[in-house]
C-alpha cells in the first residue's frame, strides 16, 4: 500500500477485512477499518457487515451494536443498505431479544420495507434465522428470494444462498432435502464450486452418510468442478471410520495421482490408520510414495521407522537412515541419532 502507484479501493479493504474476520483476526480487521476512516473513505456497509459478523461469531453482541450505531451515525440515520441487518439480528438473538430480532427481520424484508437488500444481505438474514431456531421462516424467505430472482436484472440469490440453505437443512437433520436444494443450484444461473461441494460432503460424512457423500462427490466431474485435498481428506477419514481402509487408501492415492499434494497431517492420518489395522506394507508403500513429495518432519520419519523396527524389518529402517543421511534437508540431531541407535 505504501509503495503502490495507486490507492487501495473500497473493494481492496472489503476483501482484506473479510479475510481477517474469516481467520479470527477481528482486532486487526478493526484496525484496517480505522485506516479507512483516517483516509477519508465513505462508510462502507459491507465492511461493517463483516466486522459485525466477526463480533457475532465471538458472541459479542455489544461490539456488533456499537458498530451498527457508528454506521448509523456516519450515515445520519439513513441506512438504506440492508447488508448489516443479518448481523444485527444475530446480536439481538445473542442478547435473547427474539422479539427485537424478528422486528428487525420485518424491517428489512417486510412488504413496506424501504431497505435495499442484495443477495449478500438476504444470505446474512437467512443465516441468522437458520442458527436461531427460525428455519421455517428461513424457508419462506428463501422461496421469496427465488421468486424475486430475475438475472441479470435482479440477483436475489447466489451460491452463498444455497450453501446457507444446505447448512440449514443439515442442522435440521434433513439431509435428503439438503442434497435436493444443492442439485438445483444450476437452475438459477449459479454454479457450485469446490467449497460448496466440500461443505455438503462434510455435512454428510459427519452424520454417517458416506454413501450419500460419495454420490455427491461423483457428481463433481459432471459439473466441471475438481476435488481438492480437503475433499479427498474428508472421504478418506470417513472411510476409515466406516471400516473401509482399502477405499480410504484409494482416495489418498487418487489425490496424489490427480496432481494434488496432500498436507503432512492428512498423510500422517493415513499411515497411522493403516498401521492400527495392521496393514504395515501399505503404510510403507505410502511412505515410499510421499517421501520425496512431502517435506516430512522428524516425527513422521520416526513413526515409520519405529513401526518397521517393531516388525523386525531392520533392513528397511537402515535404508531410510541411508536416505536421510543423503538428504541435507533433514535435521539429524542428537535426539534423532539416539532414536535410530535404539531402533
N, C-alpha and C positions, 0 to 999 in steps of 0.2 A: 504494500500500500504506500509505503514511504517513497519508493523509487519508481513506481509505475507512471507512465506518461498521462494517465487519466485517473480520475477519481472513482472509487467504488460506487456502484449504483445501489439503489434500494434492494434490487434483486440479489446483489452480492451479499448484502447484510442479511437478507432473509435466509439464503442458503446456509450461511455461516452460523447464524443463530439457531436455525433448526437442527443443524448437525451437532452443535454443542448441547442443546437440550436433549436430543435423542441419545447422546452419550453421557448423560448425567453430569454435565458441566454447566449447570444453571448459573452459578455465580459469574463465570466467565462470559456467558451469554448476556447477562445483565450489564456487565461492563461494556460489552460491544454496543448494546443499546444506548448506553450513556455517551459513547463516542459518536453515535449517530446524532443524538441531541446536540452535542457540542459542535458538530459540523453543520448544524442548521437544517438537517433533513426534516421534512414534514412528518408528523407522527404516522407510522405505518400500522394499521390494524392487524395485518398478518403477522408482523413481528410481535406485537402484543399478544396475539393468539398463541404463538409458540411459547412465549415466556409464561403466560398464564397457565398453559397446559403443563409446563415444567413444574410450576408450583402445585398444581392439582396432583400430579404424579407423586410429588413429595408429601402429599397430604397436608399441604399448607394453604388453606383457603384464604387466610389473611393476605398472603403475598399476591394471590390472584386478584382479590378485590382491590388491593392497593394499586395494582397496575391498571385495572379497569377504571378506577376513579382518576388516575393520572391521564389515561387516554381521553376520557370524557372531558376533563378539564382543558386539555390542549385543543380539543375539537369544539370547545364551548358548548358541550352537551349535545351536539349534532352528530350522533353516532348512527349513521345510515348503513354502514357495512356490518353485516351480521356475523362476521367470521369469529368474533370473540364470544358469542353467546353460548356456544357449547362448553367452553371452559368456564364461563360464568355459572352455567347450570351445575357443573361439577363442583364448583366452590360452594354453591348452596347445598348440594347433596352432602358434601363433606361436613357442613355445619348442621346437618339433619334438618334443613329447612326445605322440605319437599314441596310445600305449597308455593314458596317463592321460586323454586326451580321450575315448576310447571307454569307459573305465571310468566317467567322469562321465556319459556318454550312458546307460550301463546303469543308473546310479544314479537317473537321473531318469525313464527310460521303461521300465525293466526290469519284469518281471512282479511282482517282490516290492517294487517301489518304493513308499515311503510319501509321496513328494513330490506335492504338489498341482500339477497342470500345467494351465494355461489355454491358450487359443488363442495368446495372445501368447508364452507360453513355448514352445509347440510350434514356432511360426514361427521363433523365435530359434535353436532347435536345428536345424531344417530348414536355415536359412541357414548355420549352422556346418558342417553336413555337405556342403552343395552347394559351398561355397567351399574345401573342403579335400579334394577327391578322393573323397568318400564319397556320390556321387549315388545309387548303388544302395541304400544304407542310407536315404537321404532318401526314395526311392520307397516303401520298405517302411513307413517311419514315416508318410508321407502316406496310404497305404492304411489304416493303423491309425487315423489321425485321422478318416478318412471313416467307418470302422466305428463309432467312438465318438460321432460327431456325431449328436446327437438333440435338435434345437431344439424348444421353448425350454428343455427340461430340462438338456441338456448341449451346450455350444458348444465343440466341439473344434477348429473351424477357422473362419476368417473370410476376408475379401477379401485380407488380407495373406498368408494361406497360399497362395492361388492365385497372387498376384504372385510370391511366393518360388519356387514351382514353375515358373512361366513363366521366371524368371531361370535356374533350374537347367537346365531343358530347353534353353534358348537357349545357355547356356555349353557344353553338350554338343553343340551343333550340331543338335539335334533339334527343329527349328522347327515341323514339322507337328504334333508332339505338344504343343508349347507352345501352338499355336493350339487344339488339341482340348481341352486342360485348361482353357484360358481360356473356351471356349464352354460348359463345364459348370458355370460359376460359379452360374448361376441354379438349378441342380438342388439346391443346398444352402442355399437361402434366403439367398444372398448376392447383392449387386448390384454389377456393375462400375461404377467411376466414371471420370471423365476421366483421372485419373492412371494408372489401371491400363491403360486403352486406350493412352495415350501410351507407357507402358512397353513394351508389346508392339509397337506400331507402330515405336518407336525401335529395338528389337532387330532387327526385320525390315529396316528401312531401312539399318541399319548393316551388314547382311550381304547387301546387293544384292538384297533380295526386295521390291522396290517393289510388284509386282502383289499380293502377299500382304498387304502393309501397306495398300494401298488397299482390299482386300477387308475387312480388319478395320475400317478407317475407315468403310466403307459400312454396317457393322452398328451403328454408334453410334446413329443415329436410331431404329432399331427397338428399342433397349434404353433409350430415353429419356435418352441421355447426349449432351451437347453438346460438340463440339470446342472447344478453346481456341486461343489464339495459338500455343502450343507445338505442338499437333497440326498446324496448317497450316504452321508453320515447318519441321517435320520433313519433311513431304511436299514442300514447295516446294524445300528444299535437295536432297532426293534426286532430284527430277525434273530439276534442273539437272545433277546428276552422271550421270544416265541420258540426257542429251542430249534432254530433253523440256521446252524452255524455255516453250512455249505452255501446257503443263499447269502448270508452276511458277507462271507469271503468273496463271493461272486460280485456283489455290489462294489466292494472295495477295488477288486481287480478291474471292473468296468470303469470305475472312476479314473484309475491310473491310465487305462488304455484310451480313455477319451481325451487325454492330454491335460487333465486336471491334476493338480498337485495337492493331495490331502495334507493337512497340517499334522504336526507331530502328535497332538492329542488324539486325533482320530486313529492314526497308526498304532499308538500305544494301546488304545482301547481294543483294537482288533487283535493284536498279538496276545494281550493279556487274556482276552476271552477265549482265544484258541488254546492257550496253554491250560486254562482252567478246565477245559473239557478234554484235555489230554492229547490234543492234536499238535504235537510239537513239530512234526515235519512241515505242516502247512505254515505254522508260525515262522519257522526258519526260512521257508521259501519266500515269505513276505519280507522278512528281514533282508534277505539277499536282494530282493527286488527293489527295496526302498533305500538301501544303504547309501547308494550314490545319488538318489533323488531328493532325499531329505537331509537337512542339517540336524542329525541326531545329537542329543545331549548325552552326557556320560551315563545318566540313569538308564537310558534306553539300551545302550550297549551292555551295561551291567546286567540288566534284566535278562537279555537273551543269553549272555554268557553263563549266568547263574543257572538258567533252565537247562542249557546244554550240559553244564558240568554235573548237575544233579542227575542227569540222564546217562552219565558216563561217556558222553561224546566229547572227550577232551581234545581230539584232533581238530574238531570244528572250532573249539574255543581258541586253540593255538592259531588257527587260520585267521580268526577275527583279530587276534592280537597282532599278527604279522601285518594285516591290512591297516590296522590303526597306526602301527609304527611308521608306515609309509605315508600316512595322512597327517600333514602338518597342522591341519585344522582342528585336530582333537587334542584337548589338554590332558596329556598323560601324566597327571600329577602323582605325588607320592601315595595318596589315598587310593587312586585307581591302580597303581602298581601293586600295592598290598592286596587289593581285591583280586587281581589276576594271580598273584602268587598263592593266595588261599584257594582259588578255584583249582 
